Amino acid sequence: METDILLKLGQKIRYERTKRKMSQEQLAELADLNFRSISYIECGRHDVKCTTLEKIAKAFDMEVYELLHFVLS
């Protein structure tokens, strides 16, 4: 179950990133993260801390709940 949530979250982040025509490197820079972290998150291979979600949401100019709504629905 946890893996399913991580996969859905990764898919949502990838969707939002590609919708904005951003590379993983660009998102990582905006979110002050390592680009490999973005890659691992998008593949569902990396647990995501709340602070990391906040950084990614801010880079997308959205709220954290908007990222999680898709995952939990």
CHARMM internal coordinates of N, CA and C (Angstrom, degrees):
IC EDIT
DIST 1 N 1 CA 1.4507
DIST 1 CA 1 C 1.5316
ANGL 1 N 1 CA 1 C 111.23
DIST 1 C 2 N 1.3264
ANGL 1 CA 1 C 2 N 117.07
DIHE 1 N 1 CA 1 C 2 N -45.98
DIST 2 N 2 CA 1.4592
ANGL 1 C 2 N 2 CA 120.16
DIHE 1 CA 1 C 2 N 2 CA 178.76
DIST 2 CA 2 C 1.5270
ANGL 2 N 2 CA 2 C 110.74
DIHE 1 C 2 N 2 CA 2 C -58.65
DIST 2 C 3 N 1.3294
ANGL 2 CA 2 C 3 N 115.84
DIHE 2 N 2 CA 2 C 3 N -39.93
DIST 3 N 3 CA 1.4613
ANGL 2 C 3 N 3 CA 120.34
DIHE 2 CA 2 C 3 N 3 CA 179.44
DIST 3 CA 3 C 1.5225
ANGL 3 N 3 CA 3 C 110.68
DIHE 2 C 3 N 3 CA 3 C -62.69
DIST 3 C 4 N 1.3324
ANGL 3 CA 3 C 4 N 117.24
DIHE 3 N 3 CA 3 C 4 N -39.92
DIST 4 N 4 CA 1.4636
ANGL 3 C 4 N 4 CA 120.74
DIHE 3 CA 3 C 4 N 4 CA 178.17
DIST 4 CA 4 C 1.5226
ANGL 4 N 4 CA 4 C 111.22
DIHE 3 C 4 N 4 CA 4 C -60.69
DIST 4 C 5 N 1.3203
ANGL 4 CA 4 C 5 N 116.50
DIHE 4 N 4 CA 4 C 5 N -42.09
DIST 5 N 5 CA 1.4639
ANGL 4 C 5 N 5 CA 120.63
DIHE 4 CA 4 C 5 N 5 CA 179.60
DIST 5 CA 5 C 1.5188
ANGL 5 N 5 CA 5 C 110.31
DIHE 4 C 5 N 5 CA 5 C -65.23
DIST 5 C 6 N 1.3226
ANGL 5 CA 5 C 6 N 117.12
DIHE 5 N 5 CA 5 C 6 N -43.48
DIST 6 N 6 CA 1.4674
ANGL 5 C 6 N 6 CA 120.32
DIHE 5 CA 5 C 6 N 6 CA 178.89
DIST 6 CA 6 C 1.5253
ANGL 6 N 6 CA 6 C 111.26
DIHE 5 C 6 N 6 CA 6 C -63.46
DIST 6 C 7 N 1.3375
ANGL 6 CA 6 C 7 N 116.76
DIHE 6 N 6 CA 6 C 7 N -39.33
DIST 7 N 7 CA 1.4647
ANGL 6 C 7 N 7 CA 120.22
DIHE 6 CA 6 C 7 N 7 CA 178.19
DIST 7 CA 7 C 1.5237
ANGL 7 N 7 CA 7 C 111.18
DIHE 6 C 7 N 7 CA 7 C -65.09
DIST 7 C 8 N 1.3379
ANGL 7 CA 7 C 8 N 116.63
DIHE 7 N 7 CA 7 C 8 N -44.11
DIST 8 N 8 CA 1.4651
ANGL 7 C 8 N 8 CA 120.09
DIHE 7 CA 7 C 8 N 8 CA 179.28
DIST 8 CA 8 C 1.5216
ANGL 8 N 8 CA 8 C 111.14
DIHE 7 C 8 N 8 CA 8 C -64.54
DIST 8 C 9 N 1.3195
ANGL 8 CA 8 C 9 N 116.45
DIHE 8 N 8 CA 8 C 9 N -41.43
DIST 9 N 9 CA 1.4583
ANGL 8 C 9 N 9 CA 119.90
DIHE 8 CA 8 C 9 N 9 CA 178.01
DIST 9 CA 9 C 1.5234
ANGL 9 N 9 CA 9 C 110.51
DIHE 8 C 9 N 9 CA 9 C -62.41
DIST 9 C 10 N 1.3140
ANGL 9 CA 9 C 10 N 116.28
DIHE 9 N 9 CA 9 C 10 N -44.40
DIST 10 N 10 CA 1.4625
ANGL 9 C 10 N 10 CA 120.33
DIHE 9 CA 9 C 10 N 10 CA 177.62
DIST 10 CA 10 C 1.5088
ANGL 10 N 10 CA 10 C 112.55
DIHE 9 C 10 N 10 CA 10 C -60.26
DIST 10 C 11 N 1.3278
ANGL 10 CA 10 C 11 N 116.24
DIHE 10 N 10 CA 10 C 11 N -40.81
DIST 11 N 11 CA 1.4658
ANGL 10 C 11 N 11 CA 120.60
DIHE 10 CA 10 C 11 N 11 CA 178.39
DIST 11 CA 11 C 1.5243
ANGL 11 N 11 CA 11 C 111.17
DIHE 10 C 11 N 11 CA 11 C -64.85
DIST 11 C 12 N 1.3247
ANGL 11 CA 11 C 12 N 115.90
DIHE 11 N 11 CA 11 C 12 N -40.10
DIST 12 N 12 CA 1.4677
ANGL 11 C 12 N 12 CA 119.92
DIHE 11 CA 11 C 12 N 12 CA 179.17
DIST 12 CA 12 C 1.5247
ANGL 12 N 12 CA 12 C 110.48
DIHE 11 C 12 N 12 CA 12 C -65.43
DIST 12 C 13 N 1.3116
ANGL 12 CA 12 C 13 N 117.31
DIHE 12 N 12 CA 12 C 13 N -43.53
DIST 13 N 13 CA 1.4625
ANGL 12 C 13 N 13 CA 120.35
DIHE 12 CA 12 C 13 N 13 CA 179.21
DIST 13 CA 13 C 1.5234
ANGL 13 N 13 CA 13 C 110.40
DIHE 12 C 13 N 13 CA 13 C -64.29
DIST 13 C 14 N 1.3236
ANGL 13 CA 13 C 14 N 117.72
DIHE 13 N 13 CA 13 C 14 N -43.45
DIST 14 N 14 CA 1.4663
ANGL 13 C 14 N 14 CA 120.98
DIHE 13 CA 13 C 14 N 14 CA 177.07
DIST 14 CA 14 C 1.5292
ANGL 14 N 14 CA 14 C 110.50
DIHE 13 C 14 N 14 CA 14 C -60.70
DIST 14 C 15 N 1.3316
ANGL 14 CA 14 C 15 N 116.48
DIHE 14 N 14 CA 14 C 15 N -43.10
DIST 15 N 15 CA 1.4616
ANGL 14 C 15 N 15 CA 120.73
DIHE 14 CA 14 C 15 N 15 CA 179.50
DIST 15 CA 15 C 1.5308
ANGL 15 N 15 CA 15 C 110.65
DIHE 14 C 15 N 15 CA 15 C -59.75
DIST 15 C 16 N 1.3307
ANGL 15 CA 15 C 16 N 116.12
DIHE 15 N 15 CA 15 C 16 N -49.06
DIST 16 N 16 CA 1.4650
ANGL 15 C 16 N 16 CA 119.93
DIHE 15 CA 15 C 16 N 16 CA -179.08
DIST 16 CA 16 C 1.5355
ANGL 16 N 16 CA 16 C 111.28
DIHE 15 C 16 N 16 CA 16 C -63.33
DIST 16 C 17 N 1.3164
ANGL 16 CA 16 C 17 N 116.01
DIHE 16 N 16 CA 16 C 17 N -38.14
DIST 17 N 17 CA 1.4673
ANGL 16 C 17 N 17 CA 120.08
DIHE 16 CA 16 C 17 N 17 CA -179.43
DIST 17 CA 17 C 1.5218
ANGL 17 N 17 CA 17 C 111.21
DIHE 16 C 17 N 17 CA 17 C -66.98
DIST 17 C 18 N 1.3291
ANGL 17 CA 17 C 18 N 116.63
DIHE 17 N 17 CA 17 C 18 N -47.16
DIST 18 N 18 CA 1.4672
ANGL 17 C 18 N 18 CA 119.52
DIHE 17 CA 17 C 18 N 18 CA -178.13
DIST 18 CA 18 C 1.5228
ANGL 18 N 18 CA 18 C 111.46
DIHE 17 C 18 N 18 CA 18 C -71.10
DIST 18 C 19 N 1.3323
ANGL 18 CA 18 C 19 N 116.86
DIHE 18 N 18 CA 18 C 19 N -31.30
DIST 19 N 19 CA 1.4658
ANGL 18 C 19 N 19 CA 120.32
DIHE 18 CA 18 C 19 N 19 CA 176.25
DIST 19 CA 19 C 1.5287
ANGL 19 N 19 CA 19 C 109.95
DIHE 18 C 19 N 19 CA 19 C -60.42
DIST 19 C 20 N 1.3081
ANGL 19 CA 19 C 20 N 115.82
DIHE 19 N 19 CA 19 C 20 N -33.13
DIST 20 N 20 CA 1.4645
ANGL 19 C 20 N 20 CA 121.69
DIHE 19 CA 19 C 20 N 20 CA -179.87
DIST 20 CA 20 C 1.5331
ANGL 20 N 20 CA 20 C 112.69
DIHE 19 C 20 N 20 CA 20 C -92.06
DIST 20 C 21 N 1.3404
ANGL 20 CA 20 C 21 N 115.00
DIHE 20 N 20 CA 20 C 21 N 5.36
DIST 21 N 21 CA 1.4723
ANGL 20 C 21 N 21 CA 121.65
DIHE 20 CA 20 C 21 N 21 CA 179.49
DIST 21 CA 21 C 1.5299
ANGL 21 N 21 CA 21 C 111.62
DIHE 20 C 21 N 21 CA 21 C 56.26
DIST 21 C 22 N 1.3298
ANGL 21 CA 21 C 22 N 115.33
DIHE 21 N 21 CA 21 C 22 N 43.60
DIST 22 N 22 CA 1.4572
ANGL 21 C 22 N 22 CA 121.87
DIHE 21 CA 21 C 22 N 22 CA 179.70
DIST 22 CA 22 C 1.5182
ANGL 22 N 22 CA 22 C 109.83
DIHE 21 C 22 N 22 CA 22 C -106.11
DIST 22 C 23 N 1.3044
ANGL 22 CA 22 C 23 N 116.73
DIHE 22 N 22 CA 22 C 23 N 144.82
DIST 23 N 23 CA 1.4594
ANGL 22 C 23 N 23 CA 120.84
DIHE 22 CA 22 C 23 N 23 CA 171.58
DIST 23 CA 23 C 1.5279
ANGL 23 N 23 CA 23 C 108.15
DIHE 22 C 23 N 23 CA 23 C -84.20
DIST 23 C 24 N 1.3144
ANGL 23 CA 23 C 24 N 115.98
DIHE 23 N 23 CA 23 C 24 N 166.65
DIST 24 N 24 CA 1.4634
ANGL 23 C 24 N 24 CA 120.02
DIHE 23 CA 23 C 24 N 24 CA 175.16
DIST 24 CA 24 C 1.5244
ANGL 24 N 24 CA 24 C 110.07
DIHE 23 C 24 N 24 CA 24 C -61.39
DIST 24 C 25 N 1.3060
ANGL 24 CA 24 C 25 N 116.16
DIHE 24 N 24 CA 24 C 25 N -37.47
DIST 25 N 25 CA 1.4551
ANGL 24 C 25 N 25 CA 120.67
DIHE 24 CA 24 C 25 N 25 CA 179.42
DIST 25 CA 25 C 1.5305
ANGL 25 N 25 CA 25 C 111.26
DIHE 24 C 25 N 25 CA 25 C -64.00
DIST 25 C 26 N 1.3297
ANGL 25 CA 25 C 26 N 116.56
DIHE 25 N 25 CA 25 C 26 N -41.12
DIST 26 N 26 CA 1.4553
ANGL 25 C 26 N 26 CA 120.36
DIHE 25 CA 25 C 26 N 26 CA 179.66
DIST 26 CA 26 C 1.5302
ANGL 26 N 26 CA 26 C 110.97
DIHE 25 C 26 N 26 CA 26 C -65.63
DIST 26 C 27 N 1.3256
ANGL 26 CA 26 C 27 N 116.23
DIHE 26 N 26 CA 26 C 27 N -43.99
DIST 27 N 27 CA 1.4635
ANGL 26 C 27 N 27 CA 119.59
DIHE 26 CA 26 C 27 N 27 CA 177.69
DIST 27 CA 27 C 1.5220
ANGL 27 N 27 CA 27 C 110.49
DIHE 26 C 27 N 27 CA 27 C -62.46
DIST 27 C 28 N 1.3154
ANGL 27 CA 27 C 28 N 116.23
DIHE 27 N 27 CA 27 C 28 N -44.04
DIST 28 N 28 CA 1.4639
ANGL 27 C 28 N 28 CA 120.08
DIHE 27 CA 27 C 28 N 28 CA 179.62
DIST 28 CA 28 C 1.5221
ANGL 28 N 28 CA 28 C 111.13
DIHE 27 C 28 N 28 CA 28 C -58.92
DIST 28 C 29 N 1.3132
ANGL 28 CA 28 C 29 N 116.68
DIHE 28 N 28 CA 28 C 29 N -42.19
DIST 29 N 29 CA 1.4597
ANGL 28 C 29 N 29 CA 120.06
DIHE 28 CA 28 C 29 N 29 CA -179.95
DIST 29 CA 29 C 1.5216
ANGL 29 N 29 CA 29 C 110.95
DIHE 28 C 29 N 29 CA 29 C -65.40
DIST 29 C 30 N 1.3270
ANGL 29 CA 29 C 30 N 117.34
DIHE 29 N 29 CA 29 C 30 N -45.10
DIST 30 N 30 CA 1.4631
ANGL 29 C 30 N 30 CA 120.76
DIHE 29 CA 29 C 30 N 30 CA 179.71
DIST 30 CA 30 C 1.5292
ANGL 30 N 30 CA 30 C 112.11
DIHE 29 C 30 N 30 CA 30 C -64.59
DIST 30 C 31 N 1.3322
ANGL 30 CA 30 C 31 N 115.93
DIHE 30 N 30 CA 30 C 31 N -34.22
DIST 31 N 31 CA 1.4616
ANGL 30 C 31 N 31 CA 120.73
DIHE 30 CA 30 C 31 N 31 CA -177.58
DIST 31 CA 31 C 1.5263
ANGL 31 N 31 CA 31 C 112.47
DIHE 30 C 31 N 31 CA 31 C -92.24
DIST 31 C 32 N 1.3124
ANGL 31 CA 31 C 32 N 116.75
DIHE 31 N 31 CA 31 C 32 N 0.03
DIST 32 N 32 CA 1.4712
ANGL 31 C 32 N 32 CA 122.11
DIHE 31 CA 31 C 32 N 32 CA -178.27
DIST 32 CA 32 C 1.5340
ANGL 32 N 32 CA 32 C 110.95
DIHE 31 C 32 N 32 CA 32 C 57.19
DIST 32 C 33 N 1.3399
ANGL 32 CA 32 C 33 N 114.30
DIHE 32 N 32 CA 32 C 33 N 49.62
DIST 33 N 33 CA 1.4628
ANGL 32 C 33 N 33 CA 122.13
DIHE 32 CA 32 C 33 N 33 CA 178.85
DIST 33 CA 33 C 1.5186
ANGL 33 N 33 CA 33 C 109.29
DIHE 32 C 33 N 33 CA 33 C -129.19
DIST 33 C 34 N 1.3056
ANGL 33 CA 33 C 34 N 115.93
DIHE 33 N 33 CA 33 C 34 N 166.21
DIST 34 N 34 CA 1.4542
ANGL 33 C 34 N 34 CA 121.89
DIHE 33 CA 33 C 34 N 34 CA 174.16
DIST 34 CA 34 C 1.5272
ANGL 34 N 34 CA 34 C 108.04
DIHE 33 C 34 N 34 CA 34 C -78.09
DIST 34 C 35 N 1.3356
ANGL 34 CA 34 C 35 N 117.78
DIHE 34 N 34 CA 34 C 35 N 137.67
DIST 35 N 35 CA 1.4598
ANGL 34 C 35 N 35 CA 119.37
DIHE 34 CA 34 C 35 N 35 CA -177.23
DIST 35 CA 35 C 1.5290
ANGL 35 N 35 CA 35 C 112.07
DIHE 34 C 35 N 35 CA 35 C -63.46
DIST 35 C 36 N 1.3275
ANGL 35 CA 35 C 36 N 117.80
DIHE 35 N 35 CA 35 C 36 N -26.32
DIST 36 N 36 CA 1.4697
ANGL 35 C 36 N 36 CA 119.40
DIHE 35 CA 35 C 36 N 36 CA 176.38
DIST 36 CA 36 C 1.5230
ANGL 36 N 36 CA 36 C 110.97
DIHE 35 C 36 N 36 CA 36 C -67.55
DIST 36 C 37 N 1.3134
ANGL 36 CA 36 C 37 N 116.60
DIHE 36 N 36 CA 36 C 37 N -32.75
DIST 37 N 37 CA 1.4643
ANGL 36 C 37 N 37 CA 120.13
DIHE 36 CA 36 C 37 N 37 CA 175.88
DIST 37 CA 37 C 1.5214
ANGL 37 N 37 CA 37 C 110.32
DIHE 36 C 37 N 37 CA 37 C -61.54
DIST 37 C 38 N 1.3177
ANGL 37 CA 37 C 38 N 116.59
DIHE 37 N 37 CA 37 C 38 N -42.10
DIST 38 N 38 CA 1.4674
ANGL 37 C 38 N 38 CA 120.54
DIHE 37 CA 37 C 38 N 38 CA 177.73
DIST 38 CA 38 C 1.5255
ANGL 38 N 38 CA 38 C 109.64
DIHE 37 C 38 N 38 CA 38 C -61.14
DIST 38 C 39 N 1.3045
ANGL 38 CA 38 C 39 N 116.71
DIHE 38 N 38 CA 38 C 39 N -44.67
DIST 39 N 39 CA 1.4631
ANGL 38 C 39 N 39 CA 121.01
DIHE 38 CA 38 C 39 N 39 CA 178.95
DIST 39 CA 39 C 1.5272
ANGL 39 N 39 CA 39 C 111.42
DIHE 38 C 39 N 39 CA 39 C -59.70
DIST 39 C 40 N 1.3160
ANGL 39 CA 39 C 40 N 116.78
DIHE 39 N 39 CA 39 C 40 N -47.36
DIST 40 N 40 CA 1.4688
ANGL 39 C 40 N 40 CA 121.07
DIHE 39 CA 39 C 40 N 40 CA 179.73
DIST 40 CA 40 C 1.5218
ANGL 40 N 40 CA 40 C 111.52
DIHE 39 C 40 N 40 CA 40 C -63.65
DIST 40 C 41 N 1.3264
ANGL 40 CA 40 C 41 N 117.22
DIHE 40 N 40 CA 40 C 41 N -40.47
DIST 41 N 41 CA 1.4639
ANGL 40 C 41 N 41 CA 121.01
DIHE 40 CA 40 C 41 N 41 CA 179.01
DIST 41 CA 41 C 1.5219
ANGL 41 N 41 CA 41 C 109.95
DIHE 40 C 41 N 41 CA 41 C -64.16
DIST 41 C 42 N 1.3269
ANGL 41 CA 41 C 42 N 117.08
DIHE 41 N 41 CA 41 C 42 N -45.39
DIST 42 N 42 CA 1.4681
ANGL 41 C 42 N 42 CA 120.62
DIHE 41 CA 41 C 42 N 42 CA -178.73
DIST 42 CA 42 C 1.5304
ANGL 42 N 42 CA 42 C 112.02
DIHE 41 C 42 N 42 CA 42 C -63.83
DIST 42 C 43 N 1.3108
ANGL 42 CA 42 C 43 N 117.15
DIHE 42 N 42 CA 42 C 43 N -28.54
DIST 43 N 43 CA 1.4747
ANGL 42 C 43 N 43 CA 121.24
DIHE 42 CA 42 C 43 N 43 CA 178.82
DIST 43 CA 43 C 1.5255
ANGL 43 N 43 CA 43 C 112.51
DIHE 42 C 43 N 43 CA 43 C -87.41
DIST 43 C 44 N 1.3313
ANGL 43 CA 43 C 44 N 116.70
DIHE 43 N 43 CA 43 C 44 N -3.56
DIST 44 N 44 CA 1.4508
ANGL 43 C 44 N 44 CA 120.46
DIHE 43 CA 43 C 44 N 44 CA -179.60
DIST 44 CA 44 C 1.5148
ANGL 44 N 44 CA 44 C 113.74
DIHE 43 C 44 N 44 CA 44 C 74.71
DIST 44 C 45 N 1.3308
ANGL 44 CA 44 C 45 N 117.04
DIHE 44 N 44 CA 44 C 45 N 19.93
DIST 45 N 45 CA 1.4647
ANGL 44 C 45 N 45 CA 121.41
DIHE 44 CA 44 C 45 N 45 CA -177.29
DIST 45 CA 45 C 1.5223
ANGL 45 N 45 CA 45 C 112.72
DIHE 44 C 45 N 45 CA 45 C -102.03
DIST 45 C 46 N 1.3015
ANGL 45 CA 45 C 46 N 117.01
DIHE 45 N 45 CA 45 C 46 N 9.61
DIST 46 N 46 CA 1.4654
ANGL 45 C 46 N 46 CA 119.64
DIHE 45 CA 45 C 46 N 46 CA -173.09
DIST 46 CA 46 C 1.5295
ANGL 46 N 46 CA 46 C 108.44
DIHE 45 C 46 N 46 CA 46 C -140.52
DIST 46 C 47 N 1.3373
ANGL 46 CA 46 C 47 N 116.35
DIHE 46 N 46 CA 46 C 47 N 125.44
DIST 47 N 47 CA 1.4655
ANGL 46 C 47 N 47 CA 119.70
DIHE 46 CA 46 C 47 N 47 CA 171.77
DIST 47 CA 47 C 1.5214
ANGL 47 N 47 CA 47 C 108.12
DIHE 46 C 47 N 47 CA 47 C -63.23
DIST 47 C 48 N 1.3073
ANGL 47 CA 47 C 48 N 115.57
DIHE 47 N 47 CA 47 C 48 N 148.38
DIST 48 N 48 CA 1.4560
ANGL 47 C 48 N 48 CA 120.17
DIHE 47 CA 47 C 48 N 48 CA -176.15
DIST 48 CA 48 C 1.5275
ANGL 48 N 48 CA 48 C 109.35
DIHE 47 C 48 N 48 CA 48 C -118.45
DIST 48 C 49 N 1.3226
ANGL 48 CA 48 C 49 N 115.87
DIHE 48 N 48 CA 48 C 49 N 123.38
DIST 49 N 49 CA 1.4535
ANGL 48 C 49 N 49 CA 121.22
DIHE 48 CA 48 C 49 N 49 CA 176.73
DIST 49 CA 49 C 1.5311
ANGL 49 N 49 CA 49 C 109.52
DIHE 48 C 49 N 49 CA 49 C -76.13
DIST 49 C 50 N 1.3095
ANGL 49 CA 49 C 50 N 115.54
DIHE 49 N 49 CA 49 C 50 N 156.71
DIST 50 N 50 CA 1.4720
ANGL 49 C 50 N 50 CA 120.63
DIHE 49 CA 49 C 50 N 50 CA 177.31
DIST 50 CA 50 C 1.5229
ANGL 50 N 50 CA 50 C 111.02
DIHE 49 C 50 N 50 CA 50 C -58.30
DIST 50 C 51 N 1.3196
ANGL 50 CA 50 C 51 N 116.27
DIHE 50 N 50 CA 50 C 51 N -40.16
DIST 51 N 51 CA 1.4683
ANGL 50 C 51 N 51 CA 119.17
DIHE 50 CA 50 C 51 N 51 CA -178.94
DIST 51 CA 51 C 1.5299
ANGL 51 N 51 CA 51 C 111.14
DIHE 50 C 51 N 51 CA 51 C -65.53
DIST 51 C 52 N 1.3237
ANGL 51 CA 51 C 52 N 116.64
DIHE 51 N 51 CA 51 C 52 N -34.10
DIST 52 N 52 CA 1.4679
ANGL 51 C 52 N 52 CA 120.48
DIHE 51 CA 51 C 52 N 52 CA 177.58
DIST 52 CA 52 C 1.5248
ANGL 52 N 52 CA 52 C 110.05
DIHE 51 C 52 N 52 CA 52 C -68.89
DIST 52 C 53 N 1.3257
ANGL 52 CA 52 C 53 N 117.16
DIHE 52 N 52 CA 52 C 53 N -41.47
DIST 53 N 53 CA 1.4672
ANGL 52 C 53 N 53 CA 120.46
DIHE 52 CA 52 C 53 N 53 CA 176.45
DIST 53 CA 53 C 1.5205
ANGL 53 N 53 CA 53 C 110.99
DIHE 52 C 53 N 53 CA 53 C -60.73
DIST 53 C 54 N 1.3182
ANGL 53 CA 53 C 54 N 116.03
DIHE 53 N 53 CA 53 C 54 N -40.69
DIST 54 N 54 CA 1.4624
ANGL 53 C 54 N 54 CA 120.29
DIHE 53 CA 53 C 54 N 54 CA 178.53
DIST 54 CA 54 C 1.5304
ANGL 54 N 54 CA 54 C 110.80
DIHE 53 C 54 N 54 CA 54 C -61.63
DIST 54 C 55 N 1.3186
ANGL 54 CA 54 C 55 N 116.72
DIHE 54 N 54 CA 54 C 55 N -42.74
DIST 55 N 55 CA 1.4641
ANGL 54 C 55 N 55 CA 120.66
DIHE 54 CA 54 C 55 N 55 CA 179.79
DIST 55 CA 55 C 1.5273
ANGL 55 N 55 CA 55 C 111.33
DIHE 54 C 55 N 55 CA 55 C -64.49
DIST 55 C 56 N 1.3266
ANGL 55 CA 55 C 56 N 116.24
DIHE 55 N 55 CA 55 C 56 N -43.08
DIST 56 N 56 CA 1.4691
ANGL 55 C 56 N 56 CA 120.14
DIHE 55 CA 55 C 56 N 56 CA -179.73
DIST 56 CA 56 C 1.5282
ANGL 56 N 56 CA 56 C 110.23
DIHE 55 C 56 N 56 CA 56 C -66.58
DIST 56 C 57 N 1.3252
ANGL 56 CA 56 C 57 N 116.96
DIHE 56 N 56 CA 56 C 57 N -44.98
DIST 57 N 57 CA 1.4605
ANGL 56 C 57 N 57 CA 120.47
DIHE 56 CA 56 C 57 N 57 CA 178.97
DIST 57 CA 57 C 1.5286
ANGL 57 N 57 CA 57 C 110.47
DIHE 56 C 57 N 57 CA 57 C -60.13
DIST 57 C 58 N 1.3207
ANGL 57 CA 57 C 58 N 116.69
DIHE 57 N 57 CA 57 C 58 N -43.01
DIST 58 N 58 CA 1.4683
ANGL 57 C 58 N 58 CA 120.35
DIHE 57 CA 57 C 58 N 58 CA 178.98
DIST 58 CA 58 C 1.5308
ANGL 58 N 58 CA 58 C 110.70
DIHE 57 C 58 N 58 CA 58 C -62.28
DIST 58 C 59 N 1.3258
ANGL 58 CA 58 C 59 N 117.07
DIHE 58 N 58 CA 58 C 59 N -40.02
DIST 59 N 59 CA 1.4677
ANGL 58 C 59 N 59 CA 120.60
DIHE 58 CA 58 C 59 N 59 CA 178.44
DIST 59 CA 59 C 1.5263
ANGL 59 N 59 CA 59 C 110.94
DIHE 58 C 59 N 59 CA 59 C -62.96
DIST 59 C 60 N 1.3390
ANGL 59 CA 59 C 60 N 116.68
DIHE 59 N 59 CA 59 C 60 N -30.56
DIST 60 N 60 CA 1.4661
ANGL 59 C 60 N 60 CA 121.64
DIHE 59 CA 59 C 60 N 60 CA 177.74
DIST 60 CA 60 C 1.5263
ANGL 60 N 60 CA 60 C 112.36
DIHE 59 C 60 N 60 CA 60 C -88.77
DIST 60 C 61 N 1.3395
ANGL 60 CA 60 C 61 N 116.94
DIHE 60 N 60 CA 60 C 61 N -1.56
DIST 61 N 61 CA 1.4597
ANGL 60 C 61 N 61 CA 122.34
DIHE 60 CA 60 C 61 N 61 CA -176.36
DIST 61 CA 61 C 1.5309
ANGL 61 N 61 CA 61 C 110.22
DIHE 60 C 61 N 61 CA 61 C 57.53
DIST 61 C 62 N 1.3268
ANGL 61 CA 61 C 62 N 114.73
DIHE 61 N 61 CA 61 C 62 N 49.12
DIST 62 N 62 CA 1.4548
ANGL 61 C 62 N 62 CA 120.84
DIHE 61 CA 61 C 62 N 62 CA 178.07
DIST 62 CA 62 C 1.5209
ANGL 62 N 62 CA 62 C 108.72
DIHE 61 C 62 N 62 CA 62 C -142.53
DIST 62 C 63 N 1.3057
ANGL 62 CA 62 C 63 N 116.31
DIHE 62 N 62 CA 62 C 63 N 172.26
DIST 63 N 63 CA 1.4561
ANGL 62 C 63 N 63 CA 122.27
DIHE 62 CA 62 C 63 N 63 CA 179.11
DIST 63 CA 63 C 1.5301
ANGL 63 N 63 CA 63 C 109.74
DIHE 62 C 63 N 63 CA 63 C -92.38
DIST 63 C 64 N 1.3211
ANGL 63 CA 63 C 64 N 115.98
DIHE 63 N 63 CA 63 C 64 N 154.67
DIST 64 N 64 CA 1.4676
ANGL 63 C 64 N 64 CA 121.16
DIHE 63 CA 63 C 64 N 64 CA -179.49
DIST 64 CA 64 C 1.5267
ANGL 64 N 64 CA 64 C 110.82
DIHE 63 C 64 N 64 CA 64 C -58.15
DIST 64 C 65 N 1.3200
ANGL 64 CA 64 C 65 N 117.13
DIHE 64 N 64 CA 64 C 65 N -41.04
DIST 65 N 65 CA 1.4631
ANGL 64 C 65 N 65 CA 119.63
DIHE 64 CA 64 C 65 N 65 CA -178.05
DIST 65 CA 65 C 1.5244
ANGL 65 N 65 CA 65 C 112.07
DIHE 64 C 65 N 65 CA 65 C -60.86
DIST 65 C 66 N 1.3312
ANGL 65 CA 65 C 66 N 117.60
DIHE 65 N 65 CA 65 C 66 N -26.58
DIST 66 N 66 CA 1.4605
ANGL 65 C 66 N 66 CA 120.20
DIHE 65 CA 65 C 66 N 66 CA 177.89
DIST 66 CA 66 C 1.5282
ANGL 66 N 66 CA 66 C 110.92
DIHE 65 C 66 N 66 CA 66 C -68.85
DIST 66 C 67 N 1.3149
ANGL 66 CA 66 C 67 N 117.00
DIHE 66 N 66 CA 66 C 67 N -33.88
DIST 67 N 67 CA 1.4599
ANGL 66 C 67 N 67 CA 120.16
DIHE 66 CA 66 C 67 N 67 CA 175.20
DIST 67 CA 67 C 1.5367
ANGL 67 N 67 CA 67 C 110.65
DIHE 66 C 67 N 67 CA 67 C -71.11
DIST 67 C 68 N 1.3214
ANGL 67 CA 67 C 68 N 116.03
DIHE 67 N 67 CA 67 C 68 N -41.16
DIST 68 N 68 CA 1.4570
ANGL 67 C 68 N 68 CA 120.65
DIHE 67 CA 67 C 68 N 68 CA -175.65
DIST 68 CA 68 C 1.5214
ANGL 68 N 68 CA 68 C 113.05
DIHE 67 C 68 N 68 CA 68 C -79.31
DIST 68 C 69 N 1.3030
ANGL 68 CA 68 C 69 N 118.53
DIHE 68 N 68 CA 68 C 69 N -27.15
DIST 69 N 69 CA 1.4641
ANGL 68 C 69 N 69 CA 121.11
DIHE 68 CA 68 C 69 N 69 CA 179.83
DIST 69 CA 69 C 1.5201
ANGL 69 N 69 CA 69 C 111.04
DIHE 68 C 69 N 69 CA 69 C -55.64
DIST 69 C 70 N 1.2968
ANGL 69 CA 69 C 70 N 116.28
DIHE 69 N 69 CA 69 C 70 N -46.04
DIST 70 N 70 CA 1.4689
ANGL 69 C 70 N 70 CA 122.43
DIHE 69 CA 69 C 70 N 70 CA 178.52
DIST 70 CA 70 C 1.5154
ANGL 70 N 70 CA 70 C 110.60
DIHE 69 C 70 N 70 CA 70 C -61.36
DIST 70 C 71 N 1.3076
ANGL 70 CA 70 C 71 N 116.69
DIHE 70 N 70 CA 70 C 71 N -40.63
DIST 71 N 71 CA 1.4655
ANGL 70 C 71 N 71 CA 122.51
DIHE 70 CA 70 C 71 N 71 CA -176.11
DIST 71 CA 71 C 1.5273
ANGL 71 N 71 CA 71 C 110.77
DIHE 70 C 71 N 71 CA 71 C -69.01
DIST 71 C 72 N 1.3117
ANGL 71 CA 71 C 72 N 117.08
DIHE 71 N 71 CA 71 C 72 N -41.58
DIST 72 N 72 CA 1.4607
ANGL 71 C 72 N 72 CA 120.90
DIHE 71 CA 71 C 72 N 72 CA -172.81
DIST 72 CA 72 C 1.5198
ANGL 72 N 72 CA 72 C 113.69
DIHE 71 C 72 N 72 CA 72 C -90.94
DIST 72 C 73 N 1.3171
ANGL 72 CA 72 C 73 N 117.96
DIHE 72 N 72 CA 72 C 73 N -5.41
DIST 73 N 73 CA 1.4680
ANGL 72 C 73 N 73 CA 119.03
DIHE 72 CA 72 C 73 N 73 CA -179.64
DIST 73 CA 73 C 1.5146
ANGL 73 N 73 CA 73 C 112.09
DIHE 72 C 73 N 73 CA 73 C -87.75
END
COOR INIT
IC SEED 1 N 1 CA 1 C
IC BUILD
